[in-house]
Each structure stands twice: as C-alpha cells, then as structure tokens.
C-alpha cells in the first residue's frame, strides 16, 4: 500500500479544477465572436476622408508592438495622440502570437488611438493559426490603397499567400500607379546585410530568395520610395538603388539597449518635396541599465497581461505533474496486498447488502440470472439483500426485498432496457432505512452510479461486479463506434471500478483486462455459480414431449445455443459455418436457438437465405425453470459470442452433460478446457465446423466429453459462489473500517 501525503489531495484537485476552468475559458474565446470584423475597410475609408485633397500628411510606423500594454499602450499611444498624426501603421508583429486573446488585446490597445490604424501581416500574426483571425478581423493579408499623391501597398512575407501571385499583383499595381509616392509595408526585412542583427534573430528575414529578389527588382523598376518592415528588435535604415529600406522593431517587447536597439516609433512626413523619416526615441534620458530592466519588464508584463490565462494553464499543468511525480517518487509504496486485515468479525454474522442492477426479471439476460443467483445464495447464508431494479410493465413484486425504481425511458424492441428515475427520493430513503453494511452494484452507470453515490453518503464500502464487455455493445450507443469502443467504454469501467472498494470478476481473463486498463481496486475472481442439481436432472416424460413438439428425429444430432439474439452474440458466424456443413451433405442435425432479442428478424432472414430453414429453429425466450429441458434435449452446445465476461450458459450446458464447441474469447477461454469438456477454436468458420462435425460423427467422443463437462460444472455450484462473495464482503468491510486504503 502507499502512504499518502494528505495535503497533496486538495492541492491536486484545486489545480485540476483550475485547469478545467482555464480550458473552458479558452473554449469560450474560440466559440464567441468578438465585435471586430474587416477593420481595415473602415480604417482605409477614414484615412481617405482625412487626407482628401491634401498633398502633405504625417503618419507613424510602429513595429513589434507584441501586445505591449506597458510600453505601447501606456507610453506610445498617448504620444501618438498628442502628436496629432493622421494615421498609424504597424509594420508587423502587432500581436505577440496568433491566439484569440492576442487579437482581442491588440484590438483594445489600438482602440485607444484617436486616429485610424492599419496592420501589416507579419510572422506573429500568422502563428498559432492566427492567419484566419487576421483575415476575419482586419482583412486580406496583402492589399493596397491610394490617397491623393501616395500609393500604399501591404505585402505578406510569411508565405501564407502565394509569392508568385503577390509578385504578379504588385507588378500590375505599380505599373498602373500615377502617384508621386509609393510606400510599401512587408512584415519581414528583405536585406541580410544588417551587422547589428542579434544572433537569435538571424532567421527573422524574408527567407525566399526568388520572392525577395523579385520584390527588390520591382521596387527599383517602379520607383518605390520606402519599404517598411519589422521582425527585428532594432531600428535600421539603408538606401539601395534609390529605394529606402526601414526596419523598425522598438514599439514593444524586448530591446537590447544598443545603438540600434532601443524603444521607438517612426515619424513619417510626406510632402510634395519628398518623404522625411525619423525615429522617435522613448525615454532617452533613462540610464542604460534601467532601460534594459524596463525592456525586460515590458516583455514580462505584456506576456502576463495578454497570456496570463495561458500562463496559469501551464503553471497548473506543471503543478499537477509535480504532484504526480511526487506520488511516484517520494511516497512510500508497497504493491503487496495488506495481509494484516482480519475479516472474521464480519464473516461470522449476517450482513445487510444493498444491491443495484439496471435490469432484472421479467427481463431475462445473463446479468439478470447472475444477480438472482447471488441474491438467493446470499439469502441462503442468512444475509439480508435489498435489490433495487427497474420497474417493468408487469405488476410489481410482492417480495419486500426488491425495490422497483420508476422508469424515465424505455428502449429496445420490447422496452426491455430501462432508465430508472435516479432522483426518486423514495429509493434513497428506503436504503437509509435498510442500513446496509455494504452495497453491491452490477453496472458502472445509472442505477450503479446511484449505488456508488449512496455508498459514499452512507459511508459503507461498494462492490462492483464486472459482467459485460461494454466495447462490444457500441452499436447500442448513439456515439461513433470507434470512440466508444476504444476510449469511452474502457475509461468508464476503469474510473468506476477504481471508485469502488472491490470488484468481482467472473474469470481470470476478465481480471487481466481490468489490470491492463488500469484498475487497481481489490478483486475477487469468482464465476457466477449455477444450480448444478437443477440442471443435471429432468423429467424424461417432459423431455419426450418437448422432442415431439419440435419434431426431432431419433437420428438427428441436436445442437443447442442459448443467448440473446443480438449482433454482439456473433450468431451469423454459426449459421454460416452450419451452411458450409449443409453444403457438404451434412443435414442430419437440428439447431435450437434459445433466446430473443432485437436481431431476431434479421437472423431468421439469414437462416432462410442460407437454406437452413429445416435445420435451424428460433425457439424464442424460455422461462428459466424450463431451461434444463432444452439443455437435456441437446447433444452438443454451440456458441460463438466474443462479448462474454463468463460462460454462464456454457456451465449450465455442461451441468446437463453437453460437450461444447465455442470460439476463443475472454470468459469462454476460462471454462472450456480443450479436448476435455469441449473445443474452442479461432474465429474461423471452417475450423469451427470441423470440430463440430467431429463431435456429431462420434457419439462415444460426445459421451466422454459430456461426462467430463458435468464434473467440471459441479465445481461451480451456486453455494460456493455465494460463500466466496460473502467472504469477500467481510474482507472489504474489515479493510474499510480499519481505515486502510483499498487500492493496490
């Protein structure tokens, strides 16, 4: 057992709730629409109105805002408003990343400007799937507009837009331009000869040689005045073949406080005489060390302000990881069971057991029969059992130890599956009045969940019996089959089992499955018992009458199969294998399919289609008291289901002295001993039919395997089953009341 450090538990769950809340908030950001759409369209219109019939104007260029609240929002925006610029242009990296919160933050920041603004599509705008947000909120990644004597062109240097298409578009735009000035914005610098480039920014240039050279050629051919870009933490200004290239990256985030790296924005004055460009330094009189500290603080502040939820998400995840590692490394572990538990005080006295099942009689199924046998077996030992089960159309039980839950919803061909009303107060009051010592649930959901809840409320241990391989019932669930089979079903069983104090499994293979998926609860491997005496002998006169009813000839080999007629029972496999035998001339056999279910009409149509109308009879549902007659009517028991957790009907058939032919699967593998009480084959029709034919052709082999099957079934009597479960209850009660943890 592990020694737990108790204070870690509330810390763990607090962080788990925080993590969930942050994830939900992130989902909210992505699902809600911001009040922001095609901003550039309205901004360009306002710029045109401001500059109408004006040949001179001023605008500011900012680069690498990076969502800076401290620097851009509190320092630069007020200066721009006081300086009375006509408009502002971001040369790139206005956001710190393409996340939803970054775009919403930059919109709030830019709303503080008292003039229009435009954004260049840069590396940060494109990151984290931000390209569609930019397009949706601001507009196209590359565009142009003309005001009086100036032509403004915005390009996409990230590669999100086709380079060849941009070159073709740019050539047409410049060739048709008649303005005096041509000003270009592209988020990534074109030239690599900047010696002051920081080492870690050496790849922050436009890295597409053909596109870069094509742009430079067009700029020079068509007389572009200036090209603005960002993406570097510096200010640079070079002029090549008449074209001026300005790189600006000081409007927010980190700078290095060097001659070229400083906080700034760029003042641009356009007049008929030309274009005047000057960087406007910020806080030039502050000492160098303070400017460096302030730069770092700006970056940290921006990160926390814009991405603090993301930061908390990371921190919370790291705390959860730390706690998990602490539990793995620091906490003392002992993987052996705790042998210092004395169950004798609970073994020697009758127990009060509250039991919950999602189905019960009159609905007949393997689970129903298992529940009933356990209930009667425990009562025979002197225990008191109060069973909570769904209410069906038939009148309620007169038995006061069975409490029927009202039905909310019934589904299935005959309404056999019932969703009970879990909120019925009477159910809870009845259990409280019963004062159970322990609660036993038979399903990991619905009434089973109510039983688990009541166990916690009443502070008594809860036991769960793993009856059903849920992954084989995906076709009943309104979810994608693969999702349910591969994820939800296994998660549901693991989570529910680990909340219980004990789990009863019918076979070793079922226990192995639970361990593989991560179940750590105490387990008892115990097959559901059968009433061996009930199935071993029948009235010969009644048997003869049944044989006459079904018209079975003396020389026919009778095959019996008992199961719910449903897809997961793999009945078509048996029919196709028998059709193969029939096609080979083997016709002196009769298969009696005992049971009912939603696939009955489909199975009947397959019987006819395969030409087995005379060989296969769908008997339908048979009362449990009459089942021994059908087993004794048969010569061989056949089965092909792969969804079983135990072979209860196989044990019943063995108790009647029938050898068995089955398909290998969990549950089946534990009760069929190859060559001793039957045969188990791979899911191969030819091999299965070959084994069946060998038994059909050899009465002596059938007799020998049938006798051995009867002996094997005798070890699974219901009295042994109930006694072992009672002793398991006693162990769990002793462990529970000792305060020791119940997980391995």
Residue pairs with C-beta under 8 A, 6 or more apart in sequence:
1 333
1 334
1 338
1 740
1 741
1 743
1 744
2 327
2 331
2 332
2 333
2 334
2 741
2 743
3 331
3 332
4 327
4 331
4 741
5 326
5 330
5 331
8 323
8 326
8 327
11 319
11 323
12 320
12 323
15 316
15 319
15 320
15 323
16 320
18 312
18 316
19 313
19 316
19 317
19 320
22 309
22 312
22 313
22 316
23 313
25 309
26 100
26 309
26 310
26 313
29 100
29 101
29 104
30 100
34 103
34 104
34 107
34 137
36 103
36 104
36 107
36 137
37 136
37 137
38 137
38 138
38 139
39 107
39 137
39 138
39 139
40 118
40 119
40 138
40 139
40 140
40 143
41 139
43 87
43 116
43 117
43 118
44 116
44 118
44 145
46 87
46 116
47 86
47 87
47 116
47 118
47 145
47 147
48 145
48 147
50 57
50 86
50 87
50 115
50 116
51 57
51 86
51 147
51 148
52 147
52 148
53 148
54 148
55 148
55 149
55 271
55 272
56 269
56 270
56 271
56 272
57 86
57 147
57 150
57 270
58 83
58 84
58 85
58 86
58 267
58 268
58 269
58 270
59 85
59 86
59 87
59 88
59 89
59 268
59 270
60 80
60 83
60 85
60 88
60 89
60 265
60 266
60 267
60 268
60 280
61 88
61 89
61 90
61 91
61 185
61 228
61 246
61 248
61 265
61 266
61 268
62 72
62 76
62 88
62 89
62 90
62 91
62 94
62 248
62 251
62 265
62 266
63 90
63 91
63 92
63 93
63 228
63 229
63 230
63 231
63 247
63 248
63 249
63 250
63 251
63 266
64 92
64 93
64 230
64 231
64 232
64 233
64 248
64 249
64 250
64 251
64 252
64 253
65 72
65 90
65 93
65 94
65 95
65 106
65 109
65 251
65 252
65 253
66 93
66 94
66 95
66 96
66 124
66 251
66 252
66 253
66 299
66 302
67 94
67 95
67 96
67 102
67 105
67 106
67 109
67 252
67 302
67 305
67 306
68 251
68 252
68 253
68 298
68 299
68 301
68 302
69 105
69 109
69 301
69 302
69 305
69 306
70 297
70 298
70 301
70 302
71 251
71 252
71 253
71 263
71 282
71 298
71 302
72 109
72 251
72 252
73 109
73 112
75 263
75 282
75 283
76 251
76 252
76 265
76 282
77 109
77 112
77 113
79 265
79 280
79 282
80 88
80 113
80 115
80 265
81 112
81 113
81 114
81 115
83 267
85 115
86 115
86 116
87 115
87 116
87 117
87 118
88 110
88 113
88 115
88 116
88 117
88 118
89 117
89 118
89 119
89 120
89 185
89 228
90 117
90 118
90 119
90 120
90 230
90 251
91 120
91 122
91 185
91 187
91 228
91 229
91 230
91 248
92 120
92 121
92 122
92 123
92 124
92 125
92 185
92 186
92 187
92 188
92 229
92 230
92 231
93 122
93 123
93 124
93 125
93 187
93 230
93 231
93 249
94 106
94 110
94 119
94 120
94 122
94 124
94 125
95 102
95 103
95 105
95 106
95 124
95 125
95 130
96 102
96 124
96 253
96 302
96 303
96 306
96 307
97 124
97 127
97 128
97 130
97 307
98 124
98 125
98 126
98 127
98 128
98 129
98 130
98 131
98 133
98 134
99 128
99 130
99 307
99 310
100 133
101 306
101 307
101 309
101 310
102 124
102 130
102 306
102 307
103 130
103 133
103 134
103 137
105 305
105 306
106 119
107 137
110 117
118 154
119 125
119 134
119 138
120 154
120 155
120 185
120 186
120 187
120 228
120 229
120 230
121 131
121 134
121 141
121 142
121 154
121 156
121 158
121 160
121 187
122 157
122 158
122 187
122 188
122 230
122 231
123 158
123 187
123 188
123 204
123 231
124 130
125 131
125 134
125 158
125 187
126 134
126 158
126 160
131 141
131 158
131 160
134 141
135 141
141 156
141 158
141 160
141 161
142 153
142 154
142 155
142 156
142 161
142 166
142 169
143 154
144 151
144 152
144 153
144 154
144 173
145 152
146 152
146 177
146 179
148 179
149 179
149 180
149 181
149 270
149 272
150 179
150 180
150 181
150 182
150 183
150 270
151 173
151 174
151 177
151 179
151 181
151 182
151 183
152 183
152 185
153 170
153 173
153 174
153 182
153 183
153 184
153 185
154 184
154 185
154 186
155 166
155 170
155 184
155 185
155 186
155 215
156 166
156 186
156 187
157 186
157 187
157 188
157 206
157 211
157 229
158 187
158 188
159 208
163 208
163 210
163 211
163 214
166 211
167 211
167 214
167 215
167 218
170 215
170 218
171 218
174 182
174 218
174 221
174 222
174 224
175 222
177 222
180 272
181 225
181 270
181 275
182 222
182 223
182 224
182 225
183 224
183 225
183 226
183 228
183 275
184 219
184 224
184 226
184 227
184 228
185 227
185 228
185 229
186 206
186 215
186 227
186 228
186 229
187 229
187 230
187 231
188 204
188 205
188 206
188 207
188 229
188 231
189 204
189 205
189 206
189 229
189 231
189 232
189 236
189 245
189 247
190 205
190 206
190 212
190 215
190 216
190 227
190 229
190 245
191 205
191 238
191 240
191 245
192 205
193 238
194 232
194 234
194 236
194 238
194 247
196 234
196 236
196 258
196 259
196 260
196 261
197 204
197 232
197 234
198 232
198 233
198 234
198 256
198 261
201 231
201 232
201 233
204 231
204 232
205 231
206 212
216 240
216 243
218 224
219 227
219 243
220 241
220 242
220 243
223 242
224 243
225 243
225 244
225 274
225 275
226 243
226 244
226 245
226 246
226 268
226 275
226 277
227 243
227 244
227 245
227 246
228 246
228 247
228 248
228 266
229 245
229 246
229 247
229 248
230 247
230 248
230 249
231 247
231 249
232 247
232 249
233 249
233 250
233 253
233 254
233 255
233 256
233 261
234 247
234 249
234 250
234 255
234 256
234 258
234 260
234 261
235 246
235 247
235 248
235 249
235 250
235 260
235 261
235 262
235 264
235 266
235 279
236 245
236 246
236 247
236 260
237 244
237 245
237 246
237 247
237 277
238 244
238 245
239 245
244 277
246 266
246 277
248 264
248 265
248 266
248 279
249 255
249 261
250 261
250 262
250 263
250 264
250 265
250 279
250 282
251 263
251 264
251 265
252 298
252 302
253 295
253 298
253 299
253 302
254 295
254 296
254 298
254 299
255 261
255 262
255 263
255 291
255 295
256 292
256 295
257 288
257 291
257 292
257 295
262 281
262 282
262 284
262 291
263 281
263 282
263 283
263 291
263 295
264 279
264 280
264 281
264 282
265 279
265 280
265 282
266 277
266 278
266 279
266 280
267 276
267 277
267 278
267 279
267 280
268 275
268 276
268 277
269 275
269 276
269 277
283 291
283 294
286 294
303 311
304 311
335 744
337 522
337 744
338 735
338 740
341 731
341 734
341 735
341 738
341 740
342 734
343 727
343 730
343 731
343 733
343 734
344 730
345 730
345 734
346 437
346 729
346 730
346 731
346 733
346 734
347 726
347 727
347 730
350 381
350 382
350 383
350 384
351 378
351 383
351 384
351 437
351 438
351 726
351 729
351 730
351 733
352 383
352 384
352 386
352 434
352 435
352 436
352 437
352 438
353 378
353 383
353 384
353 385
353 386
353 436
353 437
353 438
353 439
353 440
353 729
354 386
354 388
354 431
354 434
354 436
354 438
354 439
354 440
354 451
354 454
355 371
355 374
355 375
355 385
355 386
355 387
355 388
355 439
355 440
355 441
355 442
355 451
356 387
356 388
356 389
356 439
356 440
356 441
356 442
356 443
356 447
356 448
356 450
356 451
357 367
357 368
357 371
357 387
357 388
357 389
357 441
357 442
357 443
357 447
358 389
358 390
358 417
358 418
358 420
358 442
358 443
358 445
358 446
358 447
358 448
359 365
359 367
359 368
359 389
359 390
359 416
359 417
359 418
360 368
360 371
360 372
360 387
360 389
360 390
360 402
361 368
361 372
362 392
362 394
363 392
363 416
364 621
364 624
365 564
366 467
366 644
366 646
366 648
366 649
367 442
367 443
367 467
367 468
369 528
369 624
369 648
370 442
370 465
370 467
370 528
370 648
371 387
371 389
371 442
373 528
373 529
373 530
373 531
373 718
373 721
373 722
374 440
374 465
374 528
374 721
374 722
374 725
375 385
375 387
376 718
376 722
377 529
377 718
377 719
377 721
377 722
377 723
377 725
378 385
378 722
378 725
378 726
379 385
379 401
380 719
380 722
381 722
381 723
381 726
383 726
384 401
385 401
386 401
386 402
386 403
386 430
386 431
386 434
386 436
387 401
387 402
387 403
388 403
388 405
388 427
388 430
388 431
388 447
388 450
388 451
389 402
389 403
389 404
389 405
389 447
390 404
390 405
390 407
390 418
390 420
390 447
391 404
391 405
391 406
391 407
391 418
391 420
392 407
392 415
392 418
393 415
396 404
397 404
403 427
403 430
405 420
405 421
405 422
405 424
405 427
405 447
406 420
406 421
406 424
407 418
407 419
407 420
407 421
408 419
408 420
408 421
409 418
409 419
410 416
410 417
410 418
410 419
411 417
411 419
412 598
413 597
413 598
419 446
420 446
420 447
422 446
422 447
422 449
422 450
427 450
428 454
431 454
431 458
432 458
436 458
436 460
437 460
437 729
437 733
438 460
438 461
438 462
438 463
438 729
438 732
438 733
439 451
439 452
439 454
439 455
439 458
439 460
439 461
439 462
439 463
440 451
440 462
440 463
440 464
440 465
440 729
441 447
441 448
441 451
441 452
441 462
441 463
441 464
441 465
441 500
442 448
442 464
442 465
442 467
443 467
443 468
444 464
444 470
444 492
444 493
444 496
444 497
445 492
445 496
448 464
448 496
449 496
451 462
452 462
452 464
452 496
452 499
452 500
455 461
455 462
456 462
460 736
461 500
461 501
461 502
461 732
461 733
461 735
461 736
461 742
462 499
462 500
462 501
462 502
463 500
463 501
463 502
463 503
463 504
463 728
463 729
463 732
464 496
464 497
464 500
464 502
464 503
464 504
465 503
465 504
465 505
466 493
466 497
466 503
466 504
466 505
466 506
466 510
466 514
466 645
467 506
467 645
468 643
468 645
469 643
469 644
469 645
469 666
470 484
470 489
470 492
470 493
471 484
471 485
471 486
471 489
471 490
472 485
472 568
472 642
472 643
473 489
473 568
473 643
474 481
474 484
474 485
474 489
475 481
475 567
475 568
477 484
479 488
490 517
493 514
493 517
493 519
494 514
494 517
494 518
494 519
497 503
497 514
497 519
497 521
498 518
498 519
498 520
498 521
498 743
500 521
501 521
501 522
501 732
501 735
501 736
501 742
502 521
502 522
502 523
502 524
502 728
502 731
502 732
502 742
503 514
503 519
503 521
503 522
503 523
503 524
504 523
504 524
504 526
504 725
504 728
505 511
505 514
505 523
505 524
505 525
505 526
505 645
506 525
506 526
506 527
506 528
506 645
506 646
506 648
506 667
506 670
507 525
507 527
507 645
507 646
507 666
507 667
507 669
507 670
507 671
508 525
508 670
509 666
509 667
509 669
509 670
510 525
510 645
510 646
510 666
510 667
511 523
511 525
513 666
514 523
520 743
520 744
521 742
521 743
521 744
522 731
522 732
522 735
522 742
522 743
522 744
524 724
524 725
524 728
526 721
526 724
526 725
526 728
527 646
527 648
527 651
527 670
527 671
527 716
527 721
528 646
528 648
528 721
529 716
529 717
529 718
529 719
529 720
529 721
529 722
530 648
530 651
530 652
530 655
530 713
530 716
530 717
530 718
531 717
531 718
532 655
532 713
532 714
532 716
532 717
532 718
534 628
535 627
535 628
535 631
535 652
535 655
535 656
535 713
536 628
536 655
536 656
536 657
536 710
537 628
538 628
538 629
538 632
539 629
542 629
543 629
543 632
543 633
546 629
546 630
546 633
547 633
550 590
550 592
550 617
550 633
552 558
552 590
552 633
553 588
555 588
556 588
556 589
556 590
557 588
557 589
557 590
557 635
557 636
557 696
558 589
558 590
558 592
558 633
558 634
558 635
558 636
559 589
559 590
559 591
559 592
559 634
559 635
559 636
559 637
559 638
559 692
560 591
560 592
560 594
560 630
560 631
560 633
560 634
560 636
560 637
560 638
560 653
560 658
561 571
561 574
561 591
561 592
561 593
561 594
561 637
561 638
561 639
562 594
562 595
562 627
562 630
562 637
562 649
562 652
562 653
563 569
563 571
563 593
563 594
563 595
563 639
563 641
563 649
564 595
564 596
564 597
565 571
565 593
565 595
565 596
565 597
565 598
565 599
565 600
565 603
565 618
566 597
566 598
566 599
567 599
568 641
568 642
568 643
569 597
569 640
569 641
569 643
570 640
570 641
570 642
570 643
570 663
570 683
571 593
571 599
571 603
571 640
572 603
572 606
573 640
573 663
573 683
573 685
573 688
574 591
574 638
574 640
574 688
575 603
575 606
575 607
575 610
575 612
575 616
576 610
576 685
577 685
577 686
577 688
577 689
577 692
578 589
578 591
578 610
578 612
578 615
578 616
578 689
579 610
579 611
579 612
580 685
580 686
580 689
581 589
581 689
581 692
581 693
582 610
582 611
582 612
582 615
586 693
586 696
587 614
587 615
589 615
589 696
590 615
590 616
590 617
591 612
591 615
591 616
591 617
591 638
592 617
592 619
592 630
592 633
592 634
593 603
593 616
593 617
593 618
593 619
594 619
594 620
594 621
594 622
594 627
594 630
595 619
595 620
595 621
595 622
596 620
596 621
600 618
600 620
603 618
604 618
607 613
607 616
607 618
619 630
622 630
627 652
628 656
631 637
631 652
631 653
631 655
631 656
631 658
632 656
632 657
634 653
634 656
634 658
635 658
635 696
635 702
636 658
636 659
636 660
636 661
636 692
636 695
636 696
636 702
637 649
637 650
637 653
637 654
637 658
637 659
637 660
637 661
637 678
638 660
638 661
638 662
638 692
639 647
639 649
639 650
639 660
639 661
639 662
639 663
639 668
640 662
640 663
640 683
640 688
641 663
641 665
641 668
642 663
642 665
642 666
642 668
642 683
643 665
644 665
644 666
644 667
644 668
645 666
645 667
646 667
646 670
646 671
647 662
647 667
647 668
647 670
647 671
647 672
650 660
650 662
650 668
650 671
650 672
650 678
651 671
651 713
651 716
652 713
653 660
653 709
654 660
654 671
654 677
654 678
654 709
654 710
654 712
654 713
655 710
655 713
655 714
656 710
657 706
657 707
657 709
657 710
658 706
658 709
659 677
659 678
659 679
659 695
659 701
659 702
659 705
659 706
659 709
660 672
660 677
660 678
660 679
660 709
661 678
661 679
661 680
661 681
661 688
661 691
661 692
661 695
662 668
662 672
662 678
662 679
662 680
662 681
663 680
663 681
663 682
663 683
663 688
664 680
664 681
664 682
664 683
668 680
669 680
671 712
672 678
672 679
672 680
673 712
674 680
675 705
676 705
676 708
676 712
677 705
677 708
677 709
677 712
678 705
678 709
679 691
679 695
681 687
681 688
681 691
694 701
695 701
695 702
695 705
732 742
735 742
736 742
